Amino acid sequence: MDAILLNSTRIGHGTALNGRPRLTEIVKKRGIGVEVSPISSQVLHLGGVEDFRTHPAVPWLRRGFPIVIASDNPGMWKSTGLSHDWYVAFMAMGGERSDLRFLKKLALNSIKFSAMNGTEKNVARKRWNKQYSLFIDQVLATY
């Protein structure tokens, strides 16, 4: 509630929204980015997460919420960056119809809801789009 009242553009550890339908609707309506850290949520049992498929973000993803995948304390979990959290998001949370569009949306959400200023976001988005296009071209040429 505090994040909403303070006009935040991103909420960290969004599992606190679980079970608060009115706040969840406000977050969706305002387009506030919801940061989730799947592995941390499971390890710490935040939001009652024992199985990634029951993470509170699963219905949010299906309803088009702007979700940002984050890594919480990778040093503590001995993980290297975000790849493990992204893998979990794709394989367990995204649903059986998840594809490259799902990953692309998560990547673009990461830029959109970052702490960068508008100019930095534009530069990052252009660089990302260029790299993404090269990746797609390479995949098409290979397969």
TIKETI-43920 format. One line per field, with one value per residue: residue number from 1; residue in three letters; x, y, z of N, C-alpha, C in turn. Coordinates in steps of 0.1 Angstrom, whole numbers, plus 2048, in hexadecimal, padded with zeros to 3 digits. Layout:
N
n <- [NUM | ...]
res <- [ALA | ...]
n.X <- [X | ...]
n.Y <- [Y | ...]
n.Z <- [Z | ...]
ca.X <- [X | ...]
ca.Y <- [Y | ...]
ca.Z <- [Z | ...]
c.X <- [X | ...]
c.Y <- [Y | ...]
c.Z <- [Z | ...]
end
This chain:
143
n <- [1 | 2 | 3 | 4 | 5 | 6 | 7 | 8 | 9 | 10 | 11 | 12 | 13 | 14 | 15 | 16 | 17 | 18 | 19 | 20 | 21 | 22 | 23 | 24 | 25 | 26 | 27 | 28 | 29 | 30 | 31 | 32 | 33 | 34 | 35 | 36 | 37 | 38 | 39 | 40 | 41 | 42 | 43 | 44 | 45 | 46 | 47 | 48 | 49 | 50 | 51 | 52 | 53 | 54 | 55 | 56 | 57 | 58 | 59 | 60 | 61 | 62 | 63 | 64 | 65 | 66 | 67 | 68 | 69 | 70 | 71 | 72 | 73 | 74 | 75 | 76 | 77 | 78 | 79 | 80 | 81 | 82 | 83 | 84 | 85 | 86 | 87 | 88 | 89 | 90 | 91 | 92 | 93 | 94 | 95 | 96 | 97 | 98 | 99 | 100 | 101 | 102 | 103 | 104 | 105 | 106 | 107 | 108 | 109 | 110 | 111 | 112 | 113 | 114 | 115 | 116 | 117 | 118 | 119 | 120 | 121 | 122 | 123 | 124 | 125 | 126 | 127 | 128 | 129 | 130 | 131 | 132 | 133 | 134 | 135 | 136 | 137 | 138 | 139 | 140 | 141 | 142 | 143]
res <- [MET | ASP | ALA | ILE | LEU | LEU | ASN | SER | THR | ARG | ILE | GLY | HIS | GLY | THR | ALA | LEU | ASN | GLY | ARG | PRO | ARG | LEU | THR | GLU | ILE | VAL | LYS | LYS | ARG | GLY | ILE | GLY | VAL | GLU | VAL | SER | PRO | ILE | SER | SER | GLN | VAL | LEU | HIS | LEU | GLY | GLY | VAL | GLU | ASP | PHE | ARG | THR | HIS | PRO | ALA | VAL | PRO | TRP | LEU | ARG | ARG | GLY | PHE | PRO | ILE | VAL | ILE | ALA | SER | ASP | ASN | PRO | GLY | MET | TRP | LYS | SER | THR | GLY | LEU | SER | HIS | ASP | TRP | TYR | VAL | ALA | PHE | MET | ALA | MET | GLY | GLY | GLU | ARG | SER | ASP | LEU | ARG | PHE | LEU | LYS | LYS | LEU | ALA | LEU | ASN | SER | ILE | LYS | PHE | SER | ALA | MET | ASN | GLY | THR | GLU | LYS | ASN | VAL | ALA | ARG | LYS | ARG | TRP | ASN | LYS | GLN | TYR | SER | LEU | PHE | ILE | ASP | GLN | VAL | LEU | ALA | THR | TYR]
n.X <- [808 | 814 | 826 | 816 | 808 | 81D | 821 | 832 | 845 | 84D | 84B | 85B | 861 | 846 | 835 | 827 | 810 | 7FF | 7DF | 7D3 | 7BE | 7B3 | 7C8 | 7D9 | 7CA | 7CC | 7E8 | 7EA | 7DA | 7E7 | 7FF | 816 | 835 | 83C | 852 | 860 | 871 | 877 | 886 | 890 | 877 | 86D | 880 | 87F | 865 | 853 | 834 | 827 | 833 | 83B | 83D | 847 | 834 | 81E | 823 | 81B | 81D | 816 | 7F9 | 7F9 | 80A | 7FC | 7E7 | 7F2 | 802 | 81C | 838 | 857 | 874 | 88A | 8A8 | 8AF | 8C6 | 8DC | 8F6 | 8F3 | 8E3 | 8F4 | 8F3 | 8F6 | 8F0 | 8D2 | 8C9 | 8BF | 8A8 | 899 | 897 | 886 | 870 | 868 | 865 | 854 | 843 | 838 | 826 | 819 | 817 | 82B | 844 | 85D | 853 | 84A | 861 | 86D | 85C | 860 | 87B | 879 | 869 | 87B | 88C | 87A | 870 | 886 | 89F | 8AB | 8AD | 898 | 8A6 | 8BB | 8AD | 8A2 | 8B9 | 8C2 | 8AC | 8AE | 8C7 | 8C2 | 8AD | 8BB | 8CE | 8BC | 8B0 | 8C6 | 8CB | 8B3 | 8B5 | 8CC | 8C2 | 8AF | 8BE | 8CD | 8BB]
n.Y <- [7F4 | 80C | 811 | 815 | 82C | 83E | 842 | 830 | 821 | 808 | 7EA | 7D8 | 7B6 | 7AB | 798 | 79F | 7AA | 795 | 788 | 7A0 | 7AE | 7C7 | 7D9 | 7CC | 7D0 | 7EC | 7EE | 7E1 | 7F2 | 80A | 803 | 7FB | 7EE | 7CD | 7BE | 79E | 784 | 766 | 74F | 757 | 75D | 743 | 736 | 745 | 743 | 757 | 767 | 74F | 73D | 71E | 70E | 716 | 718 | 721 | 73A | 75C | 76D | 75F | 75F | 77B | 77F | 772 | 783 | 799 | 7AB | 7C2 | 7B3 | 7AF | 79D | 795 | 790 | 786 | 78C | 77C | 773 | 768 | 752 | 745 | 747 | 751 | 76E | 777 | 761 | 748 | 750 | 75A | 743 | 733 | 744 | 742 | 726 | 71C | 730 | 73E | 730 | 716 | 720 | 732 | 744 | 751 | 76B | 770 | 771 | 787 | 79B | 79C | 7A4 | 7BD | 7CA | 7CB | 7DF | 7F4 | 7F8 | 7FE | 810 | 823 | 843 | 854 | 858 | 846 | 82E | 82E | 82B | 812 | 802 | 804 | 7F9 | 7DF | 7D7 | 7D6 | 7C1 | 7AC | 7AA | 7A2 | 789 | 77B | 77B | 76B | 753 | 74C | 749 | 733 | 71F]
n.Z <- [800 | 808 | 7F3 | 7DE | 7E6 | 7E7 | 7CC | 7BE | 7A4 | 7A1 | 7B3 | 7CB | 7D3 | 7CE | 7DA | 7F0 | 7E7 | 7E3 | 7EB | 7EE | 7DE | 7D6 | 7D8 | 7C6 | 7AE | 7AB | 7A7 | 78F | 77E | 780 | 774 | 781 | 786 | 790 | 7A4 | 7A6 | 7B6 | 7B0 | 7BA | 7D3 | 7DF | 7E1 | 7F2 | 809 | 80F | 808 | 804 | 805 | 7F4 | 7EA | 7D4 | 7B4 | 7A1 | 7AE | 7B5 | 7BE | 7A9 | 792 | 78A | 786 | 770 | 75D | 75B | 74F | 75E | 764 | 769 | 779 | 778 | 792 | 7A4 | 7C4 | 7DC | 7CF | 7D5 | 7EE | 7E8 | 7D8 | 7BD | 79A | 790 | 77E | 76F | 779 | 787 | 771 | 762 | 772 | 773 | 758 | 753 | 768 | 771 | 75C | 74D | 737 | 71E | 71A | 709 | 6F3 | 6F2 | 70B | 71A | 70E | 715 | 731 | 731 | 726 | 738 | 74D | 746 | 742 | 75C | 76B | 77F | 76F | 75E | 746 | 72D | 730 | 731 | 717 | 707 | 711 | 70A | 6EE | 6E9 | 6F3 | 6E2 | 6CA | 6CF | 6D3 | 6BB | 6AB | 6B8 | 6B1 | 695 | 693 | 69E | 68B | 675 | 67C | 682]
ca.X <- [800 | 81C | 82C | 80B | 805 | 829 | 822 | 83D | 843 | 851 | 84A | 864 | 85C | 838 | 82D | 81E | 803 | 7F7 | 7D4 | 7CF | 7B8 | 7B1 | 7D6 | 7DE | 7C4 | 7D2 | 7F5 | 7E8 | 7D4 | 7F1 | 80A | 821 | 83D | 83D | 85F | 85F | 87D | 871 | 88E | 890 | 86A | 86B | 889 | 87B | 856 | 84B | 827 | 823 | 839 | 842 | 83E | 848 | 828 | 814 | 828 | 810 | 81F | 811 | 7ED | 7FC | 810 | 7F1 | 7DE | 7F9 | 809 | 82A | 840 | 866 | 87B | 896 | 8B0 | 8B1 | 8D2 | 8E2 | 902 | 8EE | 8DE | 8FF | 8EE | 8FD | 8E7 | 8C4 | 8C5 | 8B7 | 89A | 893 | 894 | 87B | 864 | 864 | 861 | 84A | 839 | 833 | 81C | 81D | 818 | 836 | 84D | 866 | 84C | 849 | 86F | 870 | 854 | 867 | 887 | 876 | 864 | 887 | 891 | 86F | 86E | 893 | 8A2 | 8B1 | 8A5 | 892 | 8B0 | 8C2 | 8A3 | 8A1 | 8C6 | 8C2 | 8A2 | 8B3 | 8D2 | 8BB | 8A6 | 8C5 | 8D3 | 8B1 | 8AF | 8D1 | 8C8 | 8A8 | 8BB | 8D5 | 8BA | 8A8 | 8C8 | 8D2 | 8B1]
ca.Y <- [800 | 818 | 813 | 81B | 83A | 846 | 842 | 828 | 81C | 7FA | 7E4 | 7CD | 7AA | 7AD | 78E | 7A5 | 7AD | 789 | 789 | 7AE | 7B0 | 7D5 | 7DF | 7C6 | 7D7 | 7F9 | 7ED | 7DE | 7FD | 815 | 7FE | 7FB | 7E2 | 7C5 | 7B6 | 791 | 77C | 758 | 746 | 75D | 75B | 735 | 733 | 74D | 740 | 764 | 765 | 741 | 736 | 712 | 709 | 721 | 719 | 728 | 748 | 766 | 774 | 757 | 765 | 788 | 77D | 76E | 78F | 7A4 | 7B4 | 7C5 | 7AC | 7B0 | 792 | 79A | 787 | 78C | 786 | 771 | 76E | 75F | 745 | 740 | 747 | 75B | 777 | 775 | 756 | 73E | 755 | 75A | 735 | 72F | 74B | 73D | 718 | 718 | 73A | 744 | 728 | 70D | 727 | 73C | 743 | 75C | 778 | 772 | 775 | 794 | 7A5 | 79D | 7AC | 7CB | 7CF | 7CE | 7EC | 7FE | 7FB | 800 | 81D | 82C | 84E | 852 | 857 | 839 | 824 | 82E | 825 | 804 | 7FC | 803 | 7EE | 7D2 | 7D3 | 7D2 | 7B4 | 7A3 | 7A8 | 799 | 77C | 775 | 778 | 75F | 747 | 749 | 744 | 726 | 714]
ca.Z <- [800 | 808 | 7E6 | 7D5 | 7EB | 7E3 | 7BE | 7B9 | 796 | 7A2 | 7C0 | 7CD | 7D9 | 7CD | 7E0 | 7FA | 7E1 | 7E4 | 7F4 | 7F0 | 7D1 | 7D3 | 7D5 | 7B9 | 7A3 | 7AA | 7A1 | 780 | 778 | 77E | 76C | 78A | 784 | 79C | 7A4 | 7AD | 7B7 | 7B2 | 7C2 | 7E0 | 7E4 | 7E6 | 7FD | 815 | 810 | 808 | 7FD | 806 | 7E8 | 7EC | 7C7 | 7AB | 799 | 7B6 | 7B9 | 7BC | 79C | 787 | 785 | 781 | 763 | 753 | 759 | 749 | 767 | 760 | 772 | 777 | 77F | 799 | 7AC | 7D1 | 7E3 | 7C7 | 7DC | 7F9 | 7E3 | 7D0 | 7AF | 792 | 789 | 77C | 766 | 780 | 789 | 764 | 75E | 77A | 76E | 74B | 754 | 772 | 774 | 750 | 747 | 72D | 711 | 71A | 6FD | 6F2 | 6F4 | 71A | 71F | 709 | 71D | 73E | 72F | 723 | 745 | 755 | 741 | 745 | 76B | 771 | 785 | 765 | 759 | 739 | 723 | 732 | 72D | 708 | 703 | 715 | 701 | 6E0 | 6E9 | 6F5 | 6D5 | 6C0 | 6D3 | 6D2 | 6AC | 6A7 | 6BD | 6A9 | 688 | 695 | 6A0 | 67E | 66B | 680 | 682]
c.X <- [809 | 822 | 822 | 809 | 811 | 82B | 82F | 83A | 847 | 850 | 853 | 85D | 84C | 82F | 824 | 811 | 7F9 | 7EC | 7CF | 7C9 | 7B7 | 7BE | 7DB | 7D7 | 7C9 | 7E0 | 7F4 | 7E3 | 7DE | 7FE | 817 | 828 | 83E | 849 | 85C | 86D | 879 | 879 | 88E | 882 | 868 | 874 | 884 | 86C | 84E | 83F | 822 | 829 | 841 | 845 | 83E | 83B | 81C | 818 | 81D | 811 | 819 | 803 | 7EF | 801 | 805 | 7E7 | 7E5 | 7FF | 817 | 834 | 84F | 86C | 888 | 89C | 8B2 | 8BC | 8D8 | 8EF | 8FE | 8EA | 8E9 | 8FB | 8F6 | 8F3 | 8D9 | 8C0 | 8BD | 8A9 | 892 | 88E | 887 | 86E | 85F | 85E | 855 | 83F | 832 | 828 | 820 | 81D | 822 | 83F | 856 | 860 | 84B | 856 | 872 | 868 | 85B | 873 | 884 | 870 | 870 | 88C | 887 | 86F | 87C | 895 | 8A9 | 8A8 | 8A0 | 89B | 8B7 | 8B9 | 8A2 | 8AD | 8C6 | 8B8 | 8A7 | 8BE | 8CC | 8B4 | 8B0 | 8CB | 8C9 | 8AF | 8BA | 8D0 | 8BE | 8AE | 8C4 | 8CD | 8B4 | 8B2 | 8CD | 8C8 | 8A7]
c.Y <- [80D | 81B | 819 | 82A | 843 | 847 | 83B | 823 | 80D | 7F6 | 7D8 | 7C2 | 7AB | 7A2 | 793 | 7A9 | 7A1 | 78A | 797 | 7B2 | 7BF | 7DC | 7D9 | 7CD | 7E5 | 7F8 | 7EA | 7EB | 808 | 810 | 7FE | 7EE | 7DA | 7BC | 7A9 | 78A | 76E | 750 | 74A | 75B | 74D | 732 | 739 | 74A | 74D | 762 | 757 | 738 | 72A | 70B | 715 | 723 | 71F | 735 | 752 | 76D | 76C | 75D | 774 | 788 | 77A | 77A | 79B | 7AE | 7B6 | 7BF | 7AE | 7A5 | 797 | 78E | 78D | 784 | 77A | 76B | 765 | 752 | 73E | 73E | 752 | 763 | 773 | 768 | 74C | 743 | 756 | 74C | 730 | 737 | 746 | 72F | 715 | 723 | 73F | 73C | 720 | 714 | 731 | 739 | 74F | 76A | 77B | 777 | 783 | 79E | 7A7 | 7A6 | 7BA | 7D2 | 7D2 | 7DB | 7F7 | 802 | 7FC | 80E | 827 | 837 | 84B | 850 | 84A | 82E | 823 | 828 | 816 | 7FC | 7FA | 7F9 | 7E0 | 7CE | 7CF | 7C4 | 7A9 | 7A0 | 79F | 78B | 774 | 772 | 76C | 752 | 743 | 744 | 736 | 71B | 717]
c.Z <- [800 | 7FA | 7DD | 7D9 | 7E7 | 7D4 | 7B8 | 7AB | 796 | 7B1 | 7C1 | 7D5 | 7DA | 7D3 | 7EA | 7F4 | 7E2 | 7EE | 7F6 | 7E2 | 7CD | 7D0 | 7C8 | 7AD | 7A0 | 7A3 | 792 | 779 | 776 | 777 | 774 | 788 | 791 | 79B | 7AC | 7AC | 7BA | 7BB | 7D1 | 7E7 | 7E9 | 7F2 | 80A | 818 | 810 | 800 | 7FD | 7FA | 7ED | 7DE | 7BE | 7A4 | 7A1 | 7BB | 7B6 | 7AE | 790 | 782 | 780 | 773 | 759 | 751 | 753 | 752 | 762 | 76B | 76E | 77F | 785 | 7A0 | 7BA | 7D8 | 7DB | 7CE | 7E8 | 7F4 | 7DA | 7C2 | 7A7 | 78A | 788 | 775 | 76D | 783 | 77C | 75F | 765 | 775 | 761 | 74C | 75D | 773 | 767 | 749 | 73B | 71F | 710 | 70E | 6FE | 6F5 | 703 | 71F | 71A | 711 | 72B | 73C | 72D | 730 | 74E | 752 | 745 | 754 | 772 | 777 | 77B | 762 | 74B | 72E | 724 | 72E | 71E | 702 | 705 | 70C | 6F3 | 6DF | 6EA | 6E8 | 6CA | 6C2 | 6D0 | 6C3 | 6A7 | 6AC | 6B4 | 69B | 689 | 696 | 693 | 674 | 66F | 67F | 677]
end
